[in-house]
Amino acid sequence: MDFQILDDFLTYPIEEISMENKENAVLDAMKQAGKPVKGGEVAAATGLDQKDVSKLIAALKKAGKITSPKACYYEPAQ
């Protein structure tokens, strides 16, 4: 799966990116995929650590910003 890391995130070390920007990166990666994706695919696309992506996915799901159409796959909420 090919994703393009957002230019905004290339200028800062991953550790220095705010939680809000990480959430936006996760959502953008999901939108770019155009289909439900696994957390590992999002991690690869964004350059974020897989554990961080899992936490972000849980927070985004709880907030209603993403859905899980099937086990372990996620997409932006409609």
FENQUI-V508571 format. One record per helix or strand. SS is the DSSP state (@ for helix, = for strand). FROM is the first residue (numbers start at 1). TO is the last residue. If there is no record, write none. Layout:
BEGIN
ss=<SS:SS>
from=<FROM:FROM>
to=<TO:TO>
END
This chain:
BEGIN
ss=<@:@:@:=:@:@:=:=>
from=<7:14:19:37:39:50:66:73>
to=<10:16:33:37:46:62:70:76>
END
